[in-house]
């Protein structure tokens, strides 16, 4: 997920079930940024709210990926766009 130079990208995003489209509340969302050295680096974490929304605010320009994790174990761990 590329972020433009102005950093406006990820202030309010909704996590939903791939199977049903239902919003996912309480999911951990881990943000990873691509390091110039050639690997992913942890860049932050949030939890989805009751309506499935999460956000990371202003980010530096770059390439990011997010991983969704249900710490309650109901849903499988999933990377955004299966990456």
HELIX and SHEET records of a PDB file:
HELIX    1   1 UNK A   80  UNK A   82  5                                   3    
SHEET    1   A 4 UNK A   2  UNK A   3  0                                        
SHEET    2   A 4 UNK A  62  UNK A  69 -1                                        
SHEET    3   A 4 UNK A  28  UNK A  35 -1                                        
SHEET    4   A 4 UNK A  39  UNK A  47 -1                                        
SHEET    1   B 3 UNK A   2  UNK A   3  0                                        
SHEET    2   B 3 UNK A  62  UNK A  69 -1                                        
SHEET    3   B 3 UNK A  78  UNK A  79 -1                                        
SHEET    1   C 2 UNK A  13  UNK A  14  0                                        
SHEET    2   C 2 UNK A  53  UNK A  54 -1                                        
END                                                                             
